[in-house]
């Protein structure tokens, strides 16, 4: 859960900016976008396999 504490003299724009930054850092924005539409299990498996291939290729390039 993301929480932003405000004081009396804080502006709404500042609070929204801070809230958005915390949401992005926590990964909730990415999760919300991912869950916006139903993804078939076979499509999810393909997406995860592609991500794993990208990670391993990157690790090979960097020599890890």
C-alpha positions as CSV (number, residue, x, y, z in Angstrom):
1,X,0.0,0.0,0.0
2,X,1.3,3.4,-1.0
3,X,0.9,6.2,1.5
4,X,1.7,9.9,1.2
5,X,1.5,12.0,4.4
6,X,0.6,15.7,4.0
7,X,1.0,18.7,6.2
8,X,-1.3,21.7,6.2
9,X,0.7,23.8,3.8
10,X,1.4,21.1,1.2
11,X,-0.1,21.6,-2.3
12,X,-2.3,19.1,-4.0
13,X,0.0,19.1,-7.1
14,X,3.0,18.2,-4.9
15,X,1.0,15.4,-3.2
16,X,-0.1,13.9,-6.6
17,X,3.5,14.1,-7.9
18,X,4.8,12.4,-4.8
19,X,2.0,9.7,-4.9
20,X,2.7,9.0,-8.6
21,X,6.5,8.6,-7.9
22,X,5.8,6.2,-5.1
23,X,3.4,4.1,-7.2
24,X,6.0,3.8,-10.0
25,X,8.8,2.9,-7.6
26,X,6.7,0.2,-5.9
27,X,5.8,-1.4,-9.2
28,X,2.0,-1.0,-8.8
29,X,1.6,1.0,-12.1
30,X,3.2,-1.8,-14.1
31,X,1.0,-4.3,-12.3
32,X,-2.2,-2.3,-12.9
33,X,-1.4,-1.9,-16.6
34,X,-0.7,-5.6,-16.9
35,X,-4.0,-6.6,-15.2
36,X,-6.1,-4.1,-17.1
37,X,-7.0,-6.9,-19.6
38,X,-7.2,-10.7,-19.3
39,X,-4.2,-12.5,-20.5
40,X,-4.5,-16.1,-21.6
41,X,-2.2,-18.5,-19.7
42,X,-0.4,-19.4,-22.9
43,X,0.2,-15.8,-23.7
44,X,1.5,-15.2,-20.2
45,X,3.9,-18.2,-20.5
46,X,5.2,-16.8,-23.8
47,X,5.7,-13.4,-22.3
48,X,7.6,-14.8,-19.3
49,X,9.8,-17.0,-21.5
50,X,10.7,-14.0,-23.7
51,X,11.6,-12.0,-20.6
52,X,13.8,-14.8,-19.4
53,X,15.5,-15.0,-22.8
54,X,16.1,-11.2,-22.7
55,X,17.6,-11.5,-19.2
56,X,19.9,-14.3,-20.0
57,X,21.1,-12.6,-23.3
58,X,21.8,-9.5,-21.3
59,X,23.7,-11.4,-18.7
60,X,25.8,-13.1,-21.4
61,X,26.6,-9.7,-23.0
62,X,27.7,-8.3,-19.6
63,X,29.8,-11.4,-18.8
64,X,27.9,-12.4,-15.7
